[in-house]
Amino acid sequence: MPIENALTIIQANLGKQFHLEWGARFIRLGEEGYLNRIAGHSEPGIPLQQCPICGPTIVISKHHQHGDHVYCRACGGEALVKREGSHLAIETTGRHGTASDLEPEVDNDLLDHLAQEGSKHISISATRSKPFWHWPF
């Protein structure tokens, strides 16, 4: 979905489906272009890949190497990672993954980064006296 469409949906549902203040902040980020460099990417510099069989995304991380098998979580289709220099792509194999292959992969590096960055913006004293939805993010 294009960013503009998403922002229109958020704007139309502020205070209903989306938190009024946080939704407005998100809309401002989009209007100022800050979402352009992350939308459509699984990680910085790594564009989302579309499943050649059914269309949804196949996520590739910085840890995937040339020849790694990746899977569409919607149809189970298998693809191979193709890495040429800094360019990443996928190529379908025509096979389907097993139940084990289709289990979600936890990206611990990404979660660690999120926790480290988030912790810079949370005051420990504020978290002890208020419920999390009142924390000063």
N, C-alpha and C positions, 0 to 999 in steps of 0.2 A: 504494500500500500504506500503510495507517495506520502511524504511528510505532510504536505498541505492538507490532504484528505484526513489524516489522523488528527491534525490540529483543529480542523473544522469539527470533527466528531467530539473532541475533548471540549472545545468551546461551547458546543450545543448542550453538553451534559455537565457543565460545571455546577457544583453544588448538588448534583443528583448522583451520577455514576462516578464522578471525579471530585476529589477534594477541591474546594473553591480556591484556596490559596496556592496549594501545590500544583494544581492544574494550570492556574494562571502563570505561575513561574515556568512551567514546562512549555506553555504556549510561547512565552517570551523567548525562551531558549531557541525554539524552532524558528520563530520570526527573525531572530538575529543570526540565524545560520549555524548555530552551534551543534545541531543534530546532523547536519549534512555529512560530517566526517565519520560519524558512527553508524548511521542508518545503513542497513544493507551490508554490514560487516559483522563477522563472528568475533573478530579481534581487530585491533588497529592494523590496518594495512592488509587484512585478509577478507576479501569479499565473500559473502554467503554464496554458496553454490546451489543451483537448482537441481532437483532430482530429474534426470533425463527420462524417467519412466512416468512419474505422476505429478511432478511440478513443485511440491514443497521443498523446503531448504534442507540441505545436508551441510552440517557444520564441520568446518575444518579449523583446527587450532594450529598454533605455532609449533606444537609438538609433533604434528603429523609429518611423516617423511615420504619421499617418493616411493610409491609401491604399497603404502599402507592401505588397508581395506577400511572403507567408511560405509555407513548404511543410512538409508532413508528411514526415518522413524515412522513414516506414514505407510509406505508400501513394502518396506523391508528390502528394497533393491540394494544391491551391492555395487560399489564403485571403487576404483583405485585412485589414489592421490597421484597426481602428476605434478612434479616440481621441476621447473626450469628456471634456474637462477632464483629470483625473488617472486616469480609468477607461480601461483598455485591454481590447479584446475582438477577436475575429476573426469573419469572415463568409466562408463558403465561396463560391468562384466557380464550382464545378462543373468546373473545368479541372484539368489535371495539369501539373506542372513538367517542364521538360526536364532532361536529365542535368546540364547546367550549373547550373540552378536548384537542384538537389538536393545540390550539393556543400556540405560543412560550412562554416559561417562561423566564422572565428576571431575571438573577442572579445578584441582586444588590450588594451583598457582593463581588462577583468576579469583577464587574465593579469598585467598590470602591477601591479594592486592586490594580487593574490595574492603576487607576488614581493616587493613592498615590505613587506607585512604579515609574510610568512614570514621575511624577512631580519632582522626585529627579534628573532626567537627563536632564531637560529642563530649560534653563536660561530665565527668564522673559524678560530681556532686548533683548535677541536674537529674541524672538517671536514678539516683537513690530515693529522691523524694516525690517523684512524679511517675505516672504510668508512661510507657514508651511513646504513646501518641502525643505526649506533651513535651517530649525531649526537644531541645533547640537544635534542629538540623540546619 
